[in-house]
């Protein structure tokens, strides 16, 4: 039976036949893993870092030889929350592989032993730990690393949005993690982050604990020609057409950001009947629909920033790219409060990932936010 599959995947794992490009990046990541190197993986959000890691981890030569652990820490705000997220990920991905590993996990984590639950049906411990149970996070971290050292296969740990640790109130987290990680002999790490400036400061500044401790791997947008060939081929194989100018428009307005291009192509594939061609009119309407779909989320993002931050955001949007946000001319043109106020607002907008800075040039981070602001004419 032929499966009716939309080839433009936007969530979950992606089968190799639906994975677009990233040949070099996948090979580099796999080679680094085999060479027992830590990797710092950076790109803007929605560019496909997680999908790339999942794709590589799903290869038999990785899946069969290593134990892989993925933990997203974007939601964490303290070191204790980090420990809980990390411990949960290790239990779910490592300890559940066998009865022996599960029992060893309980044995190693003495600081949490009183908090483990128990499944009477399977006669096995369960990870029923709550945030309040993490009383000594530094000690628990050492226990988790000690456990990973005893696993029967080499472990690869991916920490997603790793720059989040710089926002914890505890000031020694970077140094503490680095001290433990450099002593490990059975575990390597992929430090993934979407705020390139922060990640580069963490790993390439000689003043920081993680200085030169990982190989750099950056994800840029998939090349236009490669992406066009990929999309056209899948439309053609389904008996449909894709006008090159329609794809070009989608790629351009979303600046090649993988998630957005995939989503519009997914909708376009679904909306185009067999024997017909997706054109400019179709993708224009789909983009408008997508902006409407995200209207509430984008409004919410702006609801939590100050008036001064909004004023600067709107000014950067109007200019498209800004170098001198503290210049008198720029502040006067957009009637901003003062250069110092603009500087403070910019730091917060960078922290919230609403703007990005590349070689001293500021711009809106999210192409969808830019389109939404275009529509509102702010």
C-alpha positions in Angstrom: 0.0 0.0 0.0 1.3 3.5 -1.0 1.4 5.8 2.0 -0.1 9.3 1.5 2.7 11.3 3.1 3.2 15.0 3.0 7.0 15.2 2.4 7.5 18.5 4.1 7.9 17.5 7.7 7.6 20.2 10.4 7.6 18.2 13.6 8.9 14.9 14.9 11.7 12.8 13.4 12.4 13.2 9.7 13.0 10.1 7.6 16.1 10.3 5.4 14.2 10.6 2.2 12.4 13.7 3.5 15.5 15.3 5.1 16.7 18.3 3.0 20.4 18.7 2.6 22.6 19.2 5.7 24.9 16.6 4.2 28.1 18.4 5.3 26.8 19.4 8.7 25.5 15.8 9.4 28.9 14.4 8.4 30.8 16.9 10.6 28.6 16.1 13.6 28.9 12.4 13.2 32.7 12.6 12.7 33.0 14.7 15.9 31.0 12.1 17.8 33.2 9.3 16.6 36.3 11.4 17.4 35.0 11.9 21.0 34.9 15.7 20.6 32.4 18.1 22.2 30.5 20.3 19.8 29.0 23.7 20.1 26.1 23.8 17.6 24.7 27.3 16.8 22.1 28.8 14.5 19.1 31.1 14.8 15.9 29.5 16.1 13.8 27.4 13.7 16.8 26.6 11.5 16.7 22.9 12.3 19.3 22.2 15.0 17.2 19.6 16.8 16.2 17.9 13.5 19.8 17.7 12.5 20.8 16.1 15.8 17.9 13.6 15.7 18.8 12.8 12.1 22.4 11.9 13.1 21.4 10.1 16.2 19.0 8.0 14.2 21.8 6.6 12.0 22.5 2.9 12.8 26.2 3.7 13.3 25.3 6.1 16.1 22.2 4.5 17.5 23.9 1.1 17.8 27.1 2.3 19.2 26.2 5.1 21.6 23.6 6.0 24.3 22.1 9.4 23.4 20.5 11.9 25.8 18.7 15.1 24.8 17.6 17.7 27.3 16.1 21.1 26.4 16.7 23.7 29.1 15.1 26.7 27.6 12.3 26.6 30.2 14.7 26.4 33.2 15.5 29.5 35.2 17.6 28.1 38.1 20.4 25.5 38.5 18.0 23.3 40.5 15.6 23.2 37.5 18.6 22.3 35.3 19.4 19.4 37.5 15.8 18.2 37.5 15.6 18.4 33.7 19.0 16.7 33.2 18.2 14.0 35.7 14.9 13.3 34.1 16.4 13.1 30.6 19.2 10.7 31.8 16.6 8.4 33.5 14.3 8.4 30.5 17.1 7.9 27.9 19.6 5.8 29.8 18.2 4.1 32.9 15.1 2.7 31.1 17.3 0.7 28.7 17.6 -2.2 31.2 16.7 -3.4 34.7 20.4 -3.2 35.6 20.8 0.4 34.4 17.6 1.5 36.2 18.7 0.0 39.5 22.2 1.5 39.1 20.6 4.9 38.6 18.8 4.7 42.0 22.0 3.5 43.6 24.1 6.3 42.2 21.7 9.1 43.0 21.8 8.8 46.7 20.8 12.5 47.2 17.4 11.8 45.6 16.9 8.2 46.7 14.2 9.0 49.1 12.2 10.7 46.3 12.1 7.9 43.8 8.7 6.3 43.2 8.1 2.6 42.6 6.1 0.7 40.0 4.7 -2.3 41.9 3.5 -3.9 38.6 6.9 -4.0 36.9 8.7 -4.1 40.3 10.9 -1.2 39.2 11.8 2.3 40.5 10.4 5.3 38.8 11.7 8.8 38.5 9.1 10.7 40.5 11.3 13.5 41.6 10.0 17.0 42.1 11.9 20.3 42.1 11.6 20.6 45.9 13.5 17.3 46.2 16.6 18.7 44.7 18.2 20.0 47.8 21.9 19.8 46.9 22.1 20.3 43.1 25.9 20.3 43.0 26.1 17.0 44.7 23.3 15.6 42.5 25.1 16.8 39.3 28.2 14.9 40.4 26.1 11.8 41.0 24.5 12.0 37.5 27.9 12.4 35.8 29.2 9.5 37.9 26.4 7.4 36.7 27.1 8.2 33.0 30.7 7.2 33.5 29.5 3.6 34.4 27.2 3.1 31.5 28.2 0.2 29.2 28.3 2.4 26.0 29.7 5.8 25.3 27.1 8.5 26.1 26.4 11.6 24.0 24.5 14.3 25.8 22.8 17.2 23.8 21.9 20.2 25.9 19.6 22.4 23.9 19.5 26.2 24.4 22.7 25.9 26.5 23.0 29.7 26.8 20.2 29.6 29.3 22.6 28.7 32.1 24.0 32.3 31.8 20.7 33.6 33.1 20.6 31.5 36.3 20.9 33.5 39.5 23.7 31.1 40.6 26.9 32.6 39.2 29.2 29.6 39.2 27.2 27.2 36.9 29.5 27.5 33.9 32.6 26.8 35.9 30.9 24.0 37.8 29.8 22.2 34.7 33.1 22.7 33.0 35.0 21.3 36.0 32.9 18.1 35.9 32.8 17.7 32.1 36.5 17.9 31.6 37.0 14.9 33.9 34.6 12.7 32.0 35.9 9.8 29.9 32.7 8.1 28.8 30.6 11.1 27.8 30.7 13.8 25.2 28.4 16.8 24.7 26.7 18.7 22.0 26.0 22.2 23.3 23.2 23.6 21.1 22.1 27.2 21.2 20.1 29.7 19.2 21.7 32.9 20.6 25.0 32.9 18.7 26.4 35.9 20.4 26.0 34.4 23.9 27.2 31.0 22.8 30.3 32.4 21.1 31.1 34.4 24.2 30.8 31.2 26.3 33.0 29.0 24.1 35.4 31.4 22.4 36.3 34.0 25.0 39.5 33.3 26.9 37.8 34.6 30.1 35.1 32.0 30.2 35.3 28.4 31.6 34.3 26.7 28.4 37.0 28.4 26.3 38.0 26.2 23.4 36.4 23.2 24.9 34.2 22.3 21.9 34.4 22.3 18.1 32.2 24.9 16.4 29.4 23.9 14.0 27.1 26.6 12.6 23.9 26.0 10.8 23.1 28.6 8.0 20.0 28.6 5.8 19.8 25.7 3.4 21.1 26.9 0.0 18.3 28.2 -2.2 19.1 26.1 -5.2 19.3 22.9 -3.1 16.0 23.7 -1.3 14.3 24.5 -4.6 15.4 21.2 -6.1 14.2 19.3 -3.0 10.8 21.0 -3.0 10.3 20.8 -6.8 11.2 17.1 -6.8 8.7 16.2 -4.1 5.9 18.1 -5.9 6.8 16.4 -9.2 6.8 12.9 -7.7 3.3 13.5 -6.4 2.1 14.6 -9.8 2.0 18.3 -8.9 3.9 21.4 -10.0 5.7 24.1 -8.0 6.3 27.4 -9.8 10.0 28.5 -9.1 8.9 32.1 -8.4 6.4 30.9 -5.8 9.2 29.0 -3.9 11.5 32.0 -4.4 9.0 34.3 -2.7 8.6 32.0 0.3 12.3 31.5 0.7 13.0 35.3 0.4 10.3 36.5 2.9 11.2 33.9 5.5 15.0 34.5 4.9 15.5 30.7 4.3 14.5 29.8 7.9 13.8 26.1 7.6 10.7 25.8 9.8 8.8 28.5 8.0 9.8 27.4 4.5 8.8 23.8 5.4 5.5 24.9 6.9 4.4 27.0 3.9 5.6 24.2 1.5 3.7 21.7 3.6 0.5 23.7 3.3 1.1 24.4 -0.4 1.6 20.7 -1.1 -1.7 19.9 0.7 -3.6 22.7 -1.1 -2.3 21.8 -4.6 -4.4 19.2 -6.4 -2.7 16.5 -8.5 -2.1 17.8 -12.0 -2.0 21.4 -10.9 0.7 23.9 -10.1 1.3 25.9 -6.9 1.8 29.5 -7.9 2.4 33.0 -6.3 -1.3 33.5 -5.5 -1.4 30.2 -3.5 1.7 30.9 -1.4 0.7 34.5 -0.8 -2.6 33.4 0.7 -0.9 30.7 2.8 1.6 33.2 4.2 -1.3 35.5 5.2 -3.1 32.6 6.8 0.1 31.7 8.7 0.5 35.2 10.0 -3.2 35.1 11.2 -2.5 31.8 12.9 0.4 33.3 14.9 -1.2 36.6 15.7 -2.0 35.9 19.3 1.5 34.5 20.0 3.2 37.5 18.5 1.0 39.9 20.4 1.9 38.0 23.6 5.6 38.4 22.9 5.2 42.2 22.8 2.9 42.3 25.8 5.9 41.5 28.1 8.3 44.2 27.0 8.4 47.9 28.0 7.3 50.9 26.0 11.0 51.9 25.4 11.8 48.4 24.2 8.8 48.5 21.8 9.9 51.9 20.5 13.3 50.6 19.7 12.0 47.4 18.1 9.7 49.4 15.8 12.6 51.7 14.9 14.8 48.7 14.0 12.0 47.2 12.0 11.5 50.4 10.1 15.2 50.6 9.2 15.5 46.8 8.5 19.1 47.0 9.6 20.7 49.4 12.1 24.3 49.9 13.0 24.3 53.0 15.3 21.4 52.4 17.7 23.0 54.9 20.1 23.7 57.5 17.4 22.0 60.9 17.8 20.7 60.8 14.3 18.9 57.4 14.7 17.5 58.3 18.1 16.3 61.7 16.9 14.7 60.3 13.7 12.5 57.8 15.6 12.0 60.1 18.6 13.6 57.6 21.0 14.2 58.6 24.6 18.0 58.8 24.7 21.0 56.8 23.4 21.5 55.2 26.8 17.9 54.2 27.0 18.2 52.6 23.5 21.3 50.7 24.6 19.5 49.3 27.6 16.5 48.4 25.5 18.7 46.7 23.0 20.3 44.5 25.6 16.8 43.3 26.7 15.6 42.7 23.2 18.7 40.7 22.5 18.0 38.7 25.6 14.4 38.0 24.6 15.6 37.1 21.1 13.4 39.7 19.5 16.4 41.3 17.7 19.7 39.9 16.7 23.2 41.5 16.3 25.7 40.5 13.7 28.9 42.4 13.3 27.4 45.4 15.1 24.3 45.4 12.9 20.9 45.0 14.6 17.8 43.5 12.9 14.6 41.7 13.7 15.3 38.1 14.7 12.1 36.4 13.6 11.1 36.8 9.9 7.5 36.0 10.9 7.6 38.8 13.5 8.9 41.1 10.7 6.0 40.2 8.4 3.5 40.7 11.2 4.9 44.1 11.9 4.8 44.9 8.2 1.1 44.2 8.2 0.6 46.4 11.3 2.6 49.2 9.6 4.4 50.1 12.8 
